Amino acid sequence: MELKVKKRNGHEVHRVNGTAEIKEVLGSADLFEQKNQIVQVCFRGEHCSGIFELSGDEAKGLSKELNRVTKAGNKFKIMKLRE
């Protein structure tokens, strides 16, 4: 995947570009509050690495949009991650 990030530092905008591979997708939820679901996507590249978090609603919206774009059917599933 290709990363393009912009960060504002005062009046300056810093841009960071890099390539990375998704290494893990983690999910967590509170047993008592299912609305507090979090999906974490962990990635690592040669010059960059990190984790980005999505709320449960954001993850569902992303999945829905990916399905629409890729026309892959009703479900989107990562079958194999490159190592």
Secondary structure, DSSP 8 states (H G I E B T S, - for coil): -EEEEEEEETTEEEEEEEE-EEEEEEEE--SS-GGG-EEEEEEE-SS-EEEEEEEHHHHHHHHHHHHHHHT--S---------
